[in-house]
Amino acid sequence: MFTAEDLAFDRQHIWHPYTSMIDPLPCYPVISAHQCTLTLADGRRLTEGMSSWWAAIHGYNHPRLNRALTEQMEQMSHVMFGGITHPAAVALCRKLVSMAPAGLEKVFLADSGSVAVEVAMKMAVQYYSGDTLPRNKFLTVRHGYHGDTFAAMSVCDPDNSMHALWKGYLPEHLFVSAPATGFYDPWQESDIAEMQQMLAVHHQQLAAVILEPIVQGAGGMRFYHPDYLRKVRELCDQYGVLMIADEIATGFGRTGRLFACEHAGISPDIMCVGKGLTGGTLTLSATLTTGKVADKISRSPAGCFMHGPTFMGNPLACAVACESLALLEEGHWQQQVSHIEQQLKEQLMPLGDCPLVANIRVLGAIGVVECHYPVKMAEIQQFFVRQGVWIRPFGRLIYLMPPYIITPEELSRLTGAIRMAVVQPALFNLLE
């Protein structure tokens, strides 16, 4: 039961993501979620195109994930991870090591994607902490996004991201232009020149290069060429700099490969995963690294890695994550993502002829319609709800990242709603 009074209280007292408390964006009360459908308090049903910010890859209310959660709850909901281990954590980490790119064999469990990035950056700095010249700078590409905590924000785009507000307060790191060669375009060797030059000049200061492999997510939903990633790996090896791959959004099949690094056939020194790790059931992330990195950190002046979240290795989250990975291991996701990609191409690409549309791009289970103007958020959200779909654009981007289990009919409902939206100028800020 959700009343008008509940909604009024929510509007007055509850702070939602990226929303003003003076004039908050409207919220739609969801009372249940099943497979690819959200049910609102008034009975309306919405086809879900966001996978709850890319996490619910198996859909909602999945019986196997629910069963894993219930069975674990009957044993223990939580126990501290300091000095204690438990079966759910061991089973999860065994799966992660077996599935991850080659060489990533040490697993640090954390609470969220942003924390996984913080952990990765701390690992890189501590890796060099015992050297004659410690390193504390990071090199990354513009248009990147790595999370909302402070170290993570410091390697997000410094000028064009949601974190530009904090410029001057955050640590200052080094940035190069984002790769310009698209995923499907012929590789242009000039694309890597700035990265190469920056590493040549600054490598003795750098703890790591950090980037999102293949897909830049919330910083612009850009898809770049695998050769760029391959060249970055080669340059990091050449200059003795660690490479961090932020696979939080791309990991677990979203791009058509289990990990986006596989498009380039490379393994990073440190890799962050989250979002789809638990199938969107509970918050959990992991930072994986090599034996070499873990060994040097353990021999550093501190004698151990200096991080330990209170809810590290939470048994409920580990048990659900283990079952989520078991679903992936069965291999159905590959055909599901392939079918989603094909349908997105067929139904979104023709929208490139619309005057309001600047670009269409599709990769795996990701479809992006980039418009010439920013959306009017409240208006377009209301429009999509009236069409019976849940799509949450940002800026000039209307995009889909649906659950892998979505049916062709449900996906057509989503693409059809976008097709109707991009011909309505009233849904866009045409003056910006």
LUMDREN-236699 format. One record per residue (C-alpha): residue number from 0; x, y, z; residue in one letter. Coordinates in steps of 0.2 Angstrom, whole numbers, plus 5000, padded with zeros to 4 digits. Example, Ala and Ser with C-alpha at 12.3 -4.5 7.8 and 13.67 -1.06 7.14 Angstrom:
BEGIN
i, u, v, w, aa
0, 5062, 4978, 5039, a
1, 5068, 4995, 5036, s
END
This chain:
BEGIN
i, u, v, w, aa
0, 5000, 5000, 5000, m
1, 5007, 5017, 4995, f
2, 4996, 5032, 4999, t
3, 4996, 5050, 4993, a
4, 5003, 5055, 5010, e
5, 5018, 5043, 5007, d
6, 5022, 5052, 4991, l
7, 5020, 5069, 4999, a
8, 5032, 5063, 5013, f
9, 5044, 5057, 5000, d
10, 5044, 5073, 4991, r
11, 5047, 5083, 5007, q
12, 5060, 5073, 5016, h
13, 5068, 5060, 5005, i
14, 5083, 5065, 4995, w
15, 5084, 5055, 4978, h
16, 5099, 5054, 4967, p
17, 5104, 5070, 4958, y
18, 5088, 5079, 4963, t
19, 5085, 5096, 4971, s
20, 5076, 5097, 4987, m
21, 5068, 5113, 4983, i
22, 5060, 5107, 4966, d
23, 5063, 5088, 4966, p
24, 5059, 5078, 4950, l
25, 5044, 5068, 4951, p
26, 5045, 5050, 4958, c
27, 5035, 5036, 4953, y
28, 5030, 5023, 4967, p
29, 5035, 5006, 4963, v
30, 5027, 4992, 4973, i
31, 5033, 4976, 4965, s
32, 5045, 4971, 4951, a
33, 5045, 4955, 4942, h
34, 5056, 4950, 4927, q
35, 5056, 4965, 4916, c
36, 5041, 4974, 4923, t
37, 5039, 4987, 4937, l
38, 5022, 4989, 4944, t
39, 5017, 5006, 4951, l
40, 5005, 5009, 4966, a
41, 4991, 5014, 4954, d
42, 4992, 4998, 4945, g
43, 5001, 5003, 4929, r
44, 5015, 4992, 4923, r
45, 5031, 4998, 4915, l
46, 5043, 4988, 4905, t
47, 5060, 4991, 4912, e
48, 5074, 4997, 4901, g
49, 5087, 5002, 4913, m
50, 5091, 4986, 4923, s
51, 5090, 4998, 4938, s
52, 5106, 5007, 4933, w
53, 5113, 4992, 4924, w
54, 5113, 4980, 4938, a
55, 5097, 4969, 4937, a
56, 5105, 4959, 4922, i
57, 5094, 4943, 4926, h
58, 5078, 4953, 4928, g
59, 5068, 4956, 4945, y
60, 5062, 4944, 4958, n
61, 5073, 4929, 4950, h
62, 5068, 4913, 4959, p
63, 5086, 4907, 4960, r
64, 5093, 4923, 4967, l
65, 5079, 4924, 4979, n
66, 5082, 4906, 4985, r
67, 5100, 4909, 4987, a
68, 5096, 4924, 4998, l
69, 5084, 4915, 5009, t
70, 5095, 4900, 5011, e
71, 5109, 4911, 5016, q
72, 5098, 4921, 5028, m
73, 5094, 4905, 5038, e
74, 5112, 4903, 5041, q
75, 5118, 4921, 5045, m
76, 5115, 4938, 5037, s
77, 5132, 4945, 5042, h
78, 5148, 4942, 5051, v
79, 5164, 4953, 5051, m
80, 5177, 4948, 5038, f
81, 5191, 4953, 5049, g
82, 5199, 4936, 5055, g
83, 5183, 4927, 5049, i
84, 5179, 4919, 5032, t
85, 5163, 4909, 5027, h
86, 5157, 4898, 5013, p
87, 5148, 4911, 5003, a
88, 5163, 4922, 5001, a
89, 5175, 4908, 4997, v
90, 5162, 4901, 4983, a
91, 5160, 4919, 4976, l
92, 5179, 4922, 4975, c
93, 5182, 4905, 4967, r
94, 5170, 4909, 4953, k
95, 5177, 4927, 4951, l
96, 5195, 4920, 4949, v
97, 5189, 4907, 4937, s
98, 5179, 4919, 4926, m
99, 5191, 4935, 4927, a
100, 5204, 4939, 4913, p
101, 5220, 4929, 4915, a
102, 5231, 4933, 4930, g
103, 5218, 4942, 4941, l
104, 5219, 4930, 4956, e
105, 5217, 4940, 4972, k
106, 5200, 4947, 4976, v
107, 5195, 4961, 4988, f
108, 5177, 4962, 4992, l
109, 5169, 4980, 4994, a
110, 5152, 4988, 4996, d
111, 5149, 4997, 4979, s
112, 5156, 5002, 4963, g
113, 5163, 5018, 4969, s
114, 5172, 5010, 4984, v
115, 5179, 4997, 4972, a
116, 5187, 5011, 4962, v
117, 5194, 5019, 4979, e
118, 5201, 5002, 4983, v
119, 5209, 5000, 4966, a
120, 5217, 5017, 4967, m
121, 5223, 5014, 4985, k
122, 5231, 4998, 4979, m
123, 5240, 5007, 4965, a
124, 5247, 5020, 4977, v
125, 5252, 5008, 4990, q
126, 5260, 4997, 4977, y
127, 5273, 5010, 4975, y
128, 5273, 5016, 4993, s
129, 5290, 5008, 4997, g
130, 5299, 5014, 4982, d
131, 5312, 5027, 4982, t
132, 5300, 5038, 4972, l
133, 5282, 5035, 4978, p
134, 5269, 5038, 4965, r
135, 5252, 5046, 4968, n
136, 5246, 5052, 4951, k
137, 5234, 5044, 4939, f
138, 5231, 5046, 4921, l
139, 5215, 5044, 4912, t
140, 5204, 5049, 4898, v
141, 5191, 5063, 4897, r
142, 5173, 5058, 4896, h
143, 5176, 5045, 4909, g
144, 5165, 5041, 4925, y
145, 5171, 5031, 4939, h
146, 5159, 5035, 4954, g
147, 5153, 5048, 4966, d
148, 5166, 5046, 4980, t
149, 5181, 5058, 4981, f
150, 5195, 5048, 4974, a
151, 5183, 5041, 4961, a
152, 5177, 5058, 4956, m
153, 5195, 5064, 4954, s
154, 5197, 5053, 4939, v
155, 5181, 5057, 4931, c
156, 5180, 5070, 4917, d
157, 5186, 5086, 4926, p
158, 5176, 5099, 4915, d
159, 5161, 5090, 4907, n
160, 5155, 5078, 4920, s
161, 5143, 5079, 4935, m
162, 5158, 5082, 4946, h
163, 5165, 5098, 4938, a
164, 5157, 5106, 4954, l
165, 5171, 5099, 4964, w
166, 5186, 5105, 4954, k
167, 5199, 5114, 4965, g
168, 5195, 5103, 4979, y
169, 5198, 5086, 4972, l
170, 5216, 5079, 4969, p
171, 5222, 5084, 4952, e
172, 5227, 5070, 4940, h
173, 5232, 5069, 4922, l
174, 5219, 5068, 4907, f
175, 5221, 5065, 4889, v
176, 5208, 5066, 4875, s
177, 5195, 5052, 4875, a
178, 5198, 5040, 4861, p
179, 5190, 5046, 4845, a
180, 5190, 5030, 4835, t
181, 5173, 5022, 4836, g
182, 5171, 5003, 4840, f
183, 5166, 4999, 4822, y
184, 5178, 5011, 4814, d
185, 5195, 5008, 4806, p
186, 5208, 5010, 4819, w
187, 5218, 5026, 4818, q
188, 5235, 5025, 4825, e
189, 5235, 5044, 4829, s
190, 5222, 5040, 4842, d
191, 5235, 5034, 4855, i
192, 5248, 5047, 4852, a
193, 5242, 5059, 4867, e
194, 5242, 5044, 4879, m
195, 5259, 5038, 4873, q
196, 5266, 5056, 4875, q
197, 5259, 5058, 4892, m
198, 5266, 5042, 4898, l
199, 5283, 5046, 4891, a
200, 5284, 5062, 4901, v
201, 5275, 5057, 4917, h
202, 5277, 5039, 4920, h
203, 5288, 5041, 4935, q
204, 5274, 5050, 4944, q
205, 5260, 5038, 4939, l
206, 5253, 5025, 4950, a
207, 5241, 5019, 4936, a
208, 5231, 5022, 4921, v
209, 5213, 5020, 4925, i
210, 5199, 5019, 4912, l
211, 5183, 5011, 4907, e
212, 5186, 4997, 4894, p
213, 5178, 4999, 4877, i
214, 5162, 5008, 4884, v
215, 5163, 5025, 4893, q
216, 5147, 5025, 4903, g
217, 5139, 5039, 4913, a
218, 5152, 5051, 4905, g
219, 5144, 5050, 4888, g
220, 5140, 5032, 4883, m
221, 5154, 5032, 4870, r
222, 5160, 5016, 4862, f
223, 5179, 5016, 4857, y
224, 5190, 5004, 4847, h
225, 5198, 4989, 4855, p
226, 5215, 4993, 4848, d
227, 5215, 5009, 4859, y
228, 5213, 4997, 4875, l
229, 5227, 4986, 4868, r
230, 5239, 5000, 4865, k
231, 5236, 5006, 4883, v
232, 5240, 4989, 4889, r
233, 5256, 4989, 4879, e
234, 5261, 5007, 4885, l
235, 5258, 5003, 4903, c
236, 5270, 4988, 4901, d
237, 5283, 4998, 4892, q
238, 5283, 5012, 4905, y
239, 5281, 5001, 4921, g
240, 5264, 5009, 4925, v
241, 5249, 4999, 4932, l
242, 5233, 4998, 4922, m
243, 5216, 4998, 4931, i
244, 5201, 4993, 4921, a
245, 5184, 4999, 4928, d
246, 5172, 4985, 4922, e
247, 5158, 4990, 4935, i
248, 5146, 4994, 4921, a
249, 5153, 4983, 4907, t
250, 5157, 4967, 4916, g
251, 5146, 4952, 4916, f
252, 5141, 4952, 4898, g
253, 5134, 4969, 4894, r
254, 5145, 4972, 4879, t
255, 5143, 4955, 4872, g
256, 5159, 4948, 4880, r
257, 5160, 4943, 4898, l
258, 5172, 4957, 4902, f
259, 5174, 4972, 4890, a
260, 5193, 4969, 4891, c
261, 5191, 4953, 4881, e
262, 5187, 4963, 4865, h
263, 5205, 4968, 4866, a
264, 5212, 4952, 4872, g
265, 5220, 4960, 4887, i
266, 5221, 4958, 4906, s
267, 5223, 4973, 4917, p
268, 5233, 4973, 4933, d
269, 5218, 4978, 4943, i
270, 5200, 4976, 4939, m
271, 5184, 4983, 4947, c
272, 5167, 4974, 4945, v
273, 5150, 4978, 4953, g
274, 5132, 4982, 4947, k
275, 5128, 4965, 4939, g
276, 5138, 4956, 4951, l
277, 5123, 4952, 4962, t
278, 5110, 4953, 4948, g
279, 5104, 4970, 4956, g
280, 5099, 4961, 4972, t
281, 5111, 4968, 4985, l
282, 5125, 4980, 4984, t
283, 5142, 4972, 4982, l
284, 5158, 4975, 4972, s
285, 5175, 4967, 4970, a
286, 5192, 4973, 4965, t
287, 5203, 4960, 4958, l
288, 5222, 4960, 4955, t
289, 5237, 4950, 4951, t
290, 5248, 4940, 4963, g
291, 5262, 4952, 4959, k
292, 5253, 4967, 4964, v
293, 5246, 4959, 4980, a
294, 5263, 4953, 4985, d
295, 5272, 4970, 4983, k
296, 5258, 4979, 4993, i
297, 5260, 4966, 5007, s
298, 5279, 4969, 5007, r
299, 5276, 4988, 5008, s
300, 5280, 4998, 5023, p
301, 5262, 4996, 5030, a
302, 5264, 4977, 5029, g
303, 5246, 4974, 5023, c
304, 5233, 4983, 5012, f
305, 5225, 4997, 5022, m
306, 5207, 4995, 5019, h
307, 5193, 4986, 5027, g
308, 5174, 4990, 5025, p
309, 5162, 4985, 5039, t
310, 5151, 4975, 5028, f
311, 5165, 4968, 5018, m
312, 5161, 4950, 5012, g
313, 5143, 4951, 5018, n
314, 5137, 4933, 5017, p
315, 5120, 4938, 5009, l
316, 5127, 4948, 4995, a
317, 5141, 4935, 4992, c
318, 5128, 4921, 4991, a
319, 5117, 4930, 4979, v
320, 5132, 4935, 4969, a
321, 5138, 4917, 4968, c
322, 5121, 4912, 4961, e
323, 5121, 4927, 4949, s
324, 5138, 4921, 4942, l
325, 5131, 4903, 4941, a
326, 5117, 4909, 4930, l
327, 5130, 4918, 4918, l
328, 5141, 4902, 4918, e
329, 5127, 4892, 4910, e
330, 5130, 4903, 4895, g
331, 5112, 4909, 4890, h
332, 5117, 4927, 4892, w
333, 5128, 4926, 4876, q
334, 5113, 4922, 4865, q
335, 5102, 4934, 4874, q
336, 5114, 4949, 4872, v
337, 5116, 4945, 4854, s
338, 5098, 4945, 4851, h
339, 5096, 4961, 4860, i
340, 5110, 4969, 4850, e
341, 5102, 4964, 4834, q
342, 5085, 4970, 4838, q
343, 5092, 4987, 4845, l
344, 5101, 4989, 4828, k
345, 5086, 4986, 4818, e
346, 5074, 4997, 4828, q
347, 5085, 5011, 4834, l
348, 5097, 5014, 4819, m
349, 5083, 5021, 4808, p
350, 5080, 5035, 4821, l
351, 5096, 5043, 4814, g
352, 5085, 5052, 4801, d
353, 5076, 5062, 4814, c
354, 5081, 5080, 4815, p
355, 5083, 5080, 4834, l
356, 5094, 5065, 4833, v
357, 5113, 5067, 4832, a
358, 5120, 5049, 4833, n
359, 5114, 5031, 4836, i
360, 5126, 5018, 4843, r
361, 5123, 5000, 4849, v
362, 5135, 4987, 4857, l
363, 5129, 4972, 4865, g
364, 5114, 4975, 4876, a
365, 5117, 4994, 4875, i
366, 5108, 5006, 4864, g
367, 5111, 5024, 4864, v
368, 5101, 5038, 4855, v
369, 5111, 5054, 4856, e
370, 5101, 5070, 4853, c
371, 5106, 5087, 4848, h
372, 5098, 5095, 4863, y
373, 5096, 5090, 4882, p
374, 5080, 5082, 4887, v
375, 5068, 5090, 4899, k
376, 5069, 5077, 4912, m
377, 5053, 5078, 4921, a
378, 5043, 5080, 4905, e
379, 5051, 5065, 4895, i
380, 5050, 5054, 4911, q
381, 5032, 5057, 4912, q
382, 5030, 5054, 4893, f
383, 5039, 5037, 4895, f
384, 5028, 5032, 4909, v
385, 5013, 5036, 4899, r
386, 5019, 5024, 4886, q
387, 5021, 5010, 4899, g
388, 5040, 5010, 4899, v
389, 5054, 5015, 4912, w
390, 5068, 5024, 4903, i
391, 5079, 5037, 4912, r
392, 5089, 5048, 4900, p
393, 5102, 5060, 4905, f
394, 5108, 5075, 4896, g
395, 5107, 5073, 4878, r
396, 5107, 5054, 4879, l
397, 5092, 5042, 4878, i
398, 5098, 5025, 4881, y
399, 5093, 5007, 4885, l
400, 5102, 4994, 4895, m
401, 5088, 4981, 4898, p
402, 5089, 4965, 4907, p
403, 5096, 4951, 4897, y
404, 5080, 4941, 4899, i
405, 5069, 4954, 4890, i
406, 5058, 4947, 4877, t
407, 5057, 4954, 4859, p
408, 5040, 4961, 4862, e
409, 5046, 4970, 4878, e
410, 5061, 4977, 4869, l
411, 5050, 4984, 4855, s
412, 5039, 4993, 4867, r
413, 5055, 5002, 4874, l
414, 5062, 5006, 4856, t
415, 5045, 5012, 4851, g
416, 5043, 5024, 4865, a
417, 5060, 5031, 4860, i
418, 5054, 5033, 4842, r
419, 5039, 5043, 4848, m
420, 5050, 5054, 4860, a
421, 5063, 5059, 4847, v
422, 5050, 5068, 4836, v
423, 5043, 5078, 4850, q
424, 5053, 5095, 4852, p
425, 5043, 5099, 4868, a
426, 5052, 5085, 4877, l
427, 5069, 5094, 4874, f
428, 5078, 5110, 4879, n
429, 5080, 5117, 4862, l
430, 5089, 5133, 4868, l
431, 5104, 5124, 4876, e
END
